[in-house]
Amino acid sequence: MTAYPSWTPAPRPGIIPLHPLSFGVILGRSFSALRQNPRVLLGFALVVQTLAILVTTAGVVAVGFATFGRLASLRPGTEEFETVLAGSIAISGVTALVLSLAAGALGVLVQGIVVSEVAQAVVAEKHTLGTLWARVKPVAWRLIGYTALVSLIVTVVLGVLATGIVLLALSVAPLAIVLTILLVLSAIPLSLWLSTKLLLVTSAIVLERATVFGAVARSWRLTRGRFWPTLGIIVVISLSFSVLAQVVSIPFSFVTMGLTSVITPTGDPEPGEIIALLAGTLLAQAFVTLIQTIAVIVQSTAGALVYVDCRMRHEGLDLDLSSYVDRRDAGERDLPDPYRQHIGRDLAARWQQPPAYGIPAGYPVPAGYPVPGGYPVPGGYAPATPGGDGPPAPGAYGAPVAGGYGPPAPGGFAAPAAAPQPGDAAPSDQPAAPPAAPPSATDWTAPGSPRP
């Protein structure tokens, strides 16, 4: 009896096909991947973003009241007033910087959760927030350290440049203005270039457990050859959400004006106008926070998809993902993480030289066709000159051999040489008769019939 293999269902489709992706696929799936697990992605990100905004705002306002409140008891213009003012500005600035770094740390953790979720969605898996956090938790401090390192470098560079411009402005003000304009204009392409080359750092840290500097090197290497598509994705997403934020903020300005006119119909600017302004500001901030949260999710999703695409192209990650899906759907358990298999593999090793195919033995080859490099000479043929005349020469087919076919005739392939029969006369010393003229193109007879 014949044993038929058991039926297995087709692999579950993920959010992307398991092959190198095009620009449109990455861009489109970056916006649509949110539907894969909205409760985890949008809910967690929205809570974290709201908490970060509230803590940062409350901290800056509280420190501002505590420090600048002392100026009310001092007379403006005195030395003590100037000292307290400078100290209040410095303390408020440091507080804002520290709280901003803390908010950035929370934001990068959100990015890590999104990267982990997208990596599972690629292989059609859906996990809870606890499972995703268990994957991000071991590398959480690396993500925070990378964010702090980037913030520190940017702060130091901007501080040095600002100090130099201020010192230059004290002596040559026009030159300082020109230098400031040039620095601002050059900072735009520089920031875009660095953002593109470092886009995959978070994905490398979360999915490969790479160190901070190792992830930077991985991102730099993987984006090689994919710079312009990656830059295009970053620019399109950033511009889309910037325009959306501006479009949303315009209606709320009209809402604030309407509330002001309703609450204060007599034009009294005191409590009613303040209440209307606060209500409009809070409502606008709520919608802006929602847009920012979605922007963080979409940008993180795009970074994860670009990471997967680059590894498919450079390292053959699609093979590991396909193998993982097939084995999982076949019932295997405790499979290794496909994203940590064959990290840094050379894709060129996947392709082997195709086998050389020769012309089957027994078929004549027209004279003048050189032997292709790397292809074996068919059995029964000896090399001949390209023109079919003269002694055999290496590199071409068509010379006659014993028991084989002779060289091709000018009008086509040569007929097989007749084997000698017993009783045939021995060859004489008379010169051989000239060869018959080749048949014309219209001289045709049916196969097997005698030629006239």
C-alpha positions as CSV (number, residue, x, y, z in Angstrom):
1,M,0.0,0.0,0.0
2,T,1.1,3.6,-0.6
3,A,1.4,5.7,2.5
4,Y,0.2,9.2,1.8
5,P,1.7,12.1,3.9
6,S,-0.6,13.6,6.5
7,W,-2.3,16.9,5.6
8,T,-0.9,20.1,7.2
9,P,-2.6,23.5,6.9
10,A,-1.0,26.3,4.9
11,P,1.3,28.6,6.9
12,R,-0.4,31.5,8.5
13,P,0.4,34.7,6.7
14,G,2.3,37.4,8.6
15,I,2.1,41.1,8.1
16,I,4.7,40.9,5.3
17,P,5.7,38.3,2.7
18,L,8.8,36.4,3.6
19,H,11.0,37.8,0.8
20,P,12.8,41.1,0.3
21,L,10.4,44.0,0.4
22,S,9.8,46.9,-1.9
23,F,9.5,50.6,-0.8
24,G,5.7,50.6,-1.1
25,V,5.3,47.4,1.0
26,I,7.4,48.7,3.8
27,L,5.6,52.1,3.8
28,G,2.1,50.6,3.6
29,R,2.7,47.9,6.2
30,S,4.2,50.5,8.6
31,F,0.8,52.2,8.8
32,S,-1.3,49.1,8.7
33,A,0.7,47.0,11.2
34,L,-1.1,48.8,14.1
35,R,-4.2,46.7,13.4
36,Q,-2.3,43.5,14.2
37,N,-2.3,44.1,18.0
38,P,-3.9,47.5,18.7
39,R,-4.6,46.9,22.4
40,V,-1.0,46.3,23.2
41,L,0.7,48.7,20.9
42,L,-1.7,51.7,21.0
43,G,-2.8,51.2,24.6
44,F,0.7,50.8,26.1
45,A,2.2,53.5,24.0
46,L,-0.6,56.0,24.7
47,V,-0.3,55.4,28.5
48,V,3.5,55.8,28.4
49,Q,3.4,58.9,26.3
50,T,0.7,60.6,28.4
51,L,2.6,59.7,31.6
52,A,5.8,61.2,30.2
53,I,4.1,64.4,29.1
54,L,2.3,64.9,32.5
55,V,5.4,64.2,34.5
56,T,7.6,66.4,32.4
57,T,5.1,69.3,32.5
58,A,4.4,69.0,36.2
59,G,8.1,68.8,37.1
60,V,9.0,71.9,35.0
61,V,6.1,73.9,36.3
62,A,6.8,73.0,39.9
63,V,10.5,73.8,39.7
64,G,9.6,77.1,37.9
65,F,7.2,78.2,40.6
66,A,9.7,77.3,43.3
67,T,12.7,79.1,41.7
68,F,11.1,82.1,40.0
69,G,8.8,82.7,43.0
70,R,11.7,84.1,45.0
71,L,12.0,87.0,42.5
72,A,8.7,88.5,43.8
73,S,10.4,89.4,47.0
74,L,13.4,91.1,45.4
75,R,13.7,94.4,43.7
76,P,14.5,94.2,40.0
77,G,17.8,95.6,38.9
78,T,19.7,94.7,42.0
79,E,22.6,92.3,42.1
80,E,20.7,89.8,44.2
81,F,17.8,89.8,41.7
82,E,20.1,89.1,38.8
83,T,21.8,86.3,40.7
84,V,18.5,84.6,41.7
85,L,17.2,85.0,38.1
86,A,20.3,83.4,36.6
87,G,20.1,80.5,39.1
88,S,16.4,80.0,38.5
89,I,16.9,79.8,34.7
90,A,19.8,77.3,35.2
91,I,17.8,75.1,37.6
92,S,14.7,75.1,35.4
93,G,16.9,74.3,32.3
94,V,18.6,71.4,34.1
95,T,15.2,70.1,35.3
96,A,13.7,70.3,31.9
97,L,16.8,68.4,30.4
98,V,16.6,65.6,33.0
99,L,12.9,65.2,32.6
100,S,13.2,65.2,28.9
101,L,15.8,62.4,29.1
102,A,13.5,60.5,31.3
103,A,10.7,60.9,28.8
104,G,13.1,59.8,26.1
105,A,13.9,56.7,28.1
106,L,10.3,55.8,28.3
107,G,9.9,56.5,24.6
108,V,12.7,54.1,23.6
109,L,11.1,51.4,25.7
110,V,7.9,51.9,23.7
111,Q,10.0,51.5,20.6
112,G,11.5,48.3,21.9
113,I,8.0,46.8,22.6
114,V,6.9,47.8,19.1
115,V,10.0,46.2,17.5
116,S,9.4,43.0,19.4
117,E,5.7,42.9,18.4
118,V,6.5,43.5,14.7
119,A,9.1,40.8,14.8
120,Q,6.5,38.3,16.0
121,A,3.8,39.6,13.6
122,V,6.2,38.9,10.7
123,V,5.9,35.1,11.5
124,A,2.1,35.4,12.3
125,E,2.4,35.3,16.1
126,K,0.6,37.5,18.5
127,H,1.7,37.9,22.1
128,T,0.6,39.7,25.3
129,L,2.3,42.8,26.7
130,G,3.9,40.6,29.4
131,T,5.6,38.3,26.8
132,L,6.8,41.3,24.8
133,W,8.2,43.0,27.9
134,A,10.0,39.8,28.9
135,R,11.9,40.0,25.6
136,V,12.7,43.7,26.0
137,K,13.5,43.7,29.7
138,P,17.0,42.1,29.4
139,V,18.2,44.9,27.0
140,A,16.2,47.8,28.5
141,W,19.2,49.4,30.0
142,R,21.0,49.2,26.7
143,L,18.2,51.0,25.0
144,I,18.2,53.7,27.7
145,G,22.0,53.9,27.5
146,Y,21.9,54.4,23.8
147,T,19.3,57.2,24.1
148,A,21.3,58.9,26.8
149,L,24.5,58.6,24.8
150,V,22.9,60.2,21.7
151,S,21.3,63.0,23.8
152,L,24.6,63.7,25.5
153,I,26.5,63.9,22.2
154,V,23.9,66.2,20.7
155,T,23.9,68.4,23.8
156,V,27.7,68.7,23.9
157,V,27.9,69.5,20.2
158,L,25.2,72.1,20.4
159,G,26.7,73.6,23.5
160,V,30.2,73.9,21.9
161,L,28.7,75.5,18.7
162,A,26.5,77.9,20.7
163,T,29.4,79.0,22.8
164,G,31.6,79.5,19.8
165,I,28.9,81.5,18.0
166,V,28.3,83.7,21.1
167,L,32.0,84.5,21.4
168,L,32.3,85.2,17.7
169,A,29.2,87.5,17.9
170,L,30.9,89.6,20.6
171,S,33.6,90.5,18.2
172,V,32.2,90.1,14.6
173,A,28.4,90.0,14.7
174,P,27.8,89.7,10.9
175,L,30.2,86.8,10.6
176,A,28.4,85.1,13.5
177,I,25.0,85.5,11.8
178,V,26.3,84.0,8.6
179,L,28.0,81.1,10.4
180,T,24.7,80.4,12.3
181,I,22.8,80.2,9.0
182,L,25.3,77.9,7.5
183,L,25.3,75.6,10.5
184,V,21.5,75.4,10.6
185,L,21.4,74.6,6.8
186,S,24.1,71.9,7.1
187,A,22.5,70.4,10.2
188,I,19.4,69.3,8.2
189,P,21.2,66.9,5.8
190,L,23.5,65.7,8.6
191,S,20.6,64.8,10.9
192,L,18.8,63.0,8.1
193,W,21.9,61.0,7.2
194,L,22.6,60.0,10.8
195,S,18.9,59.2,11.4
196,T,18.9,56.9,8.4
197,K,22.2,55.2,9.3
198,L,21.2,54.7,12.9
199,L,17.6,53.7,12.3
200,L,18.2,50.0,13.0
201,V,20.0,50.3,16.3
202,T,16.9,49.6,18.4
203,S,16.0,46.6,16.3
204,A,19.5,45.2,16.6
205,I,19.5,45.6,20.4
206,V,16.1,44.0,20.9
207,L,16.2,41.2,18.4
208,E,20.0,40.3,18.4
209,R,20.8,41.2,22.0
210,A,23.6,43.4,20.6
211,T,25.6,45.9,22.7
212,V,25.2,49.6,22.1
213,F,28.2,50.0,19.9
214,G,27.7,46.6,18.3
215,A,24.2,47.7,17.4
216,V,25.5,51.0,15.9
217,A,27.9,49.0,13.8
218,R,25.2,46.6,12.7
219,S,22.8,49.4,11.7
220,W,25.6,51.1,9.8
221,R,26.4,47.9,7.9
222,L,22.8,46.7,7.2
223,T,21.7,50.1,5.7
224,R,24.6,50.0,3.2
225,G,23.0,49.9,-0.2
226,R,19.6,50.7,1.2
227,F,20.2,54.3,2.2
228,W,17.8,56.1,-0.2
229,P,14.8,53.9,0.3
230,T,15.2,54.1,4.1
231,L,15.6,57.9,3.9
232,G,12.5,58.1,1.8
233,I,10.5,56.1,4.3
234,I,11.7,58.3,7.2
235,V,10.9,61.5,5.3
236,V,7.4,60.4,4.2
237,I,6.4,59.3,7.6
238,S,7.7,62.4,9.4
239,L,6.1,64.8,6.9
240,S,2.8,62.9,7.1
241,F,2.5,63.2,10.8
242,S,3.8,66.8,10.9
243,V,1.2,67.9,8.4
244,L,-1.5,65.9,10.3
245,A,-0.5,67.7,13.6
246,Q,-0.8,71.1,11.9
247,V,-4.2,70.2,10.4
248,V,-5.5,69.0,13.8
249,S,-4.2,72.1,15.7
250,I,-6.1,74.6,13.3
251,P,-9.6,73.5,14.3
252,F,-8.8,73.7,18.0
253,S,-7.8,77.3,17.6
254,F,-11.3,78.1,16.3
255,V,-12.8,76.0,19.1
256,T,-10.9,78.1,21.7
257,M,-12.1,81.3,20.1
258,G,-15.7,80.0,20.1
259,L,-15.5,79.0,23.8
260,T,-14.0,82.3,24.7
261,S,-16.9,84.2,23.0
262,V,-19.5,81.9,24.6
263,I,-18.0,82.1,28.2
264,T,-17.2,85.8,28.0
265,P,-19.9,87.4,25.8
266,T,-19.2,90.8,27.4
267,G,-15.5,90.7,26.6
268,D,-14.3,90.4,30.2
269,P,-10.8,89.0,29.8
270,E,-10.4,87.7,33.3
271,P,-11.6,84.2,34.4
272,G,-13.7,83.2,31.4
273,E,-11.0,83.7,28.8
274,I,-8.5,81.8,31.0
275,I,-10.9,78.8,31.3
276,A,-11.6,78.8,27.6
277,L,-7.9,78.9,26.8
278,L,-7.1,76.1,29.2
279,A,-9.9,73.9,27.9
280,G,-8.9,74.5,24.2
281,T,-5.2,73.9,25.1
282,L,-5.9,70.6,26.9
283,L,-8.2,69.3,24.2
284,A,-5.6,70.2,21.5
285,Q,-2.8,68.6,23.6
286,A,-4.9,65.4,24.0
287,F,-5.2,65.0,20.2
288,V,-1.6,66.0,19.6
289,T,-0.5,63.3,22.2
290,L,-2.6,60.7,20.3
291,I,-1.0,61.7,17.0
292,Q,2.5,61.6,18.5
293,T,1.8,58.2,20.0
294,I,0.7,56.8,16.6
295,A,3.7,58.4,15.0
296,V,6.1,56.7,17.4
297,I,4.4,53.3,16.6
298,V,4.5,53.8,12.9
299,Q,8.1,55.0,12.9
300,S,9.2,52.1,15.1
301,T,7.3,49.7,12.9
302,A,9.0,51.1,9.8
303,G,12.4,50.7,11.5
304,A,11.7,47.0,12.3
305,L,10.5,46.3,8.8
306,V,13.5,47.9,7.3
307,Y,15.7,45.8,9.6
308,V,14.0,42.6,8.4
309,D,14.2,43.7,4.8
310,C,17.9,44.5,5.1
311,R,18.7,41.2,6.7
312,M,16.8,39.3,4.1
313,R,18.9,41.0,1.4
314,H,22.2,40.8,3.1
315,E,22.0,37.6,5.2
316,G,19.1,35.5,3.9
317,L,16.9,36.0,6.9
318,D,13.9,34.9,4.8
319,L,15.3,31.4,4.8
320,D,15.4,31.3,8.6
321,L,11.9,32.8,9.0
322,S,10.4,30.3,6.4
323,S,12.1,27.4,8.1
324,Y,10.8,28.6,11.5
325,V,7.2,28.9,10.2
326,D,7.3,25.5,8.6
327,R,8.6,23.7,11.6
328,R,6.3,25.5,14.0
329,D,3.2,24.7,11.9
330,A,4.4,21.1,11.7
331,G,4.0,20.9,15.5
332,E,7.6,21.4,16.7
333,R,8.1,23.3,19.9
334,D,10.9,25.1,21.7
335,L,12.3,26.3,18.4
336,P,15.3,28.7,18.4
337,D,14.7,32.4,17.7
338,P,15.1,32.9,14.0
339,Y,16.3,36.4,14.4
340,R,19.3,35.2,16.4
341,Q,20.3,32.6,13.8
342,H,23.1,33.2,11.3
343,I,23.7,36.8,12.3
344,G,26.2,38.3,9.9
345,R,25.9,35.5,7.4
346,D,27.3,36.2,3.9
347,L,24.5,35.9,1.4
348,A,26.9,35.1,-1.4
349,A,27.5,31.7,0.1
350,R,23.9,30.7,-0.6
351,W,24.4,30.7,-4.4
352,Q,26.4,28.0,-6.1
353,Q,27.9,27.9,-9.6
354,P,25.2,26.3,-11.8
355,P,26.3,23.0,-13.4
356,A,27.8,23.1,-16.9
357,Y,25.6,21.7,-19.6
358,G,27.2,20.3,-22.8
359,I,25.6,19.4,-26.0
360,P,24.3,15.8,-26.0
361,A,26.7,13.3,-27.7
362,G,25.7,12.3,-31.2
363,Y,24.4,15.7,-32.3
364,P,26.6,17.7,-34.8
365,V,27.4,21.3,-34.0
366,P,27.6,23.9,-36.8
367,A,31.1,24.9,-37.6
368,G,32.3,28.2,-36.3
369,Y,30.6,28.1,-32.9
370,P,33.3,28.4,-30.2
371,V,33.1,26.2,-27.1
372,P,31.6,28.3,-24.2
373,G,33.9,28.7,-21.3
374,G,33.4,26.2,-18.5
375,Y,31.3,23.8,-20.7
376,P,32.5,20.2,-21.4
377,V,33.1,19.1,-24.9
378,P,30.5,16.5,-25.9
379,G,31.7,12.9,-26.4
380,G,32.3,12.0,-30.0
381,Y,33.5,15.5,-31.1
382,A,36.9,16.9,-31.6
383,P,37.7,20.6,-31.7
384,A,37.9,22.2,-35.1
385,T,38.6,25.7,-36.5
386,P,35.9,28.2,-36.3
387,G,35.4,28.3,-40.0
388,G,35.1,24.5,-40.5
389,D,38.2,24.4,-42.8
390,G,41.7,23.2,-42.0
391,P,43.0,21.1,-39.2
392,P,41.3,20.9,-35.9
393,A,41.9,23.7,-33.4
394,P,41.0,23.8,-29.7
395,G,38.0,25.8,-28.7
396,A,35.5,24.8,-31.4
397,Y,33.2,21.9,-32.3
398,G,32.8,20.2,-35.7
399,A,35.9,18.2,-36.6
400,P,35.2,14.6,-37.7
401,V,36.1,11.7,-35.5
402,A,36.1,8.0,-36.1
403,G,32.6,6.6,-36.0
404,G,31.0,10.1,-35.4
405,Y,29.6,12.8,-37.6
406,G,31.7,14.8,-40.0
407,P,31.9,18.6,-40.1
408,P,28.7,20.5,-41.0
409,A,28.1,21.3,-44.6
410,P,27.7,25.0,-45.5
411,G,23.9,24.6,-45.8
412,G,23.3,22.7,-42.6
413,F,24.4,19.7,-40.6
414,A,26.4,16.9,-42.2
415,A,24.9,13.5,-42.8
416,P,26.4,10.5,-40.9
417,A,29.4,8.9,-42.6
418,A,28.6,5.5,-44.1
419,A,30.4,2.6,-42.5
420,P,32.6,0.5,-44.8
421,Q,30.9,-2.8,-46.1
422,P,32.7,-6.1,-46.8
423,G,33.7,-6.4,-50.4
424,D,34.0,-2.7,-51.1
425,A,36.8,-1.8,-53.4
426,A,39.9,-0.5,-51.8
427,P,40.6,3.1,-52.2
428,S,42.4,3.8,-55.4
429,D,45.1,6.4,-56.2
430,Q,42.7,8.3,-58.4
431,P,41.8,11.8,-57.1
432,A,38.6,11.9,-55.3
433,A,35.5,13.3,-57.1
434,P,34.6,16.8,-56.2
435,P,31.8,17.0,-53.5
436,A,28.3,17.4,-54.7
437,A,26.7,20.8,-54.4
438,P,24.7,21.4,-51.3
439,P,20.9,21.0,-51.7
440,S,18.9,24.2,-52.1
441,A,16.6,25.4,-49.5
442,T,13.6,24.2,-51.6
443,D,14.9,20.8,-52.4
444,W,12.9,18.8,-49.9
445,T,12.0,15.1,-49.8
446,A,10.0,13.1,-47.2
447,P,12.0,11.3,-44.6
448,G,13.0,7.8,-45.7
449,S,12.3,8.4,-49.5
450,P,15.3,8.3,-51.9
451,R,16.6,11.6,-52.9
452,P,16.5,12.2,-56.7
